[in-house]
Amino acid sequence: MLNRLFSAGSLPGLESMLTYASRRQWVIATNIANVDTVGYKTRDLAEPDFRKQLAQAFSPREGLAADAGSLKPGGNNVDLEIEMAKMVKNSALHSTVATLLANQFMLLREAIAGHVIS
């Protein structure tokens, strides 16, 4: 019964998006940490379209970023401004999805307790 409760509706999609946003935040932070590392190439997670994310189990695949900065003399292509902008956008996604997921669990908790939502 519990398995059906958590594997249906919006919960799996929200969980997938939260996992994606968390993993992407880590990849972007790694790019920023390597801004001065000789030969480091900017990495990112592929952003499949929204419906595809929700339709199948999502497993983020890390690869070279399509929107990397220009190549520097040491072979590094991390552009701090690009990475910071991606981090801000990704943080907003993570916060939004975490809030939606928390609301879903609040509704579930209220339903179990027998409260009427007005």
Buried (B, 14 or more C-beta within 10 A) or exposed (E): EEEEEEEEEEBBBBBBBBBBBBBBBEBBEBBBEBBEEEEBBBBBBEEBEEEEBBEEEBEBEBEEBEEBBEEBEEEBBBBEEBBEEBBEEBBEBBEBBBEBBEEBEEEBEEEEEEEEEE
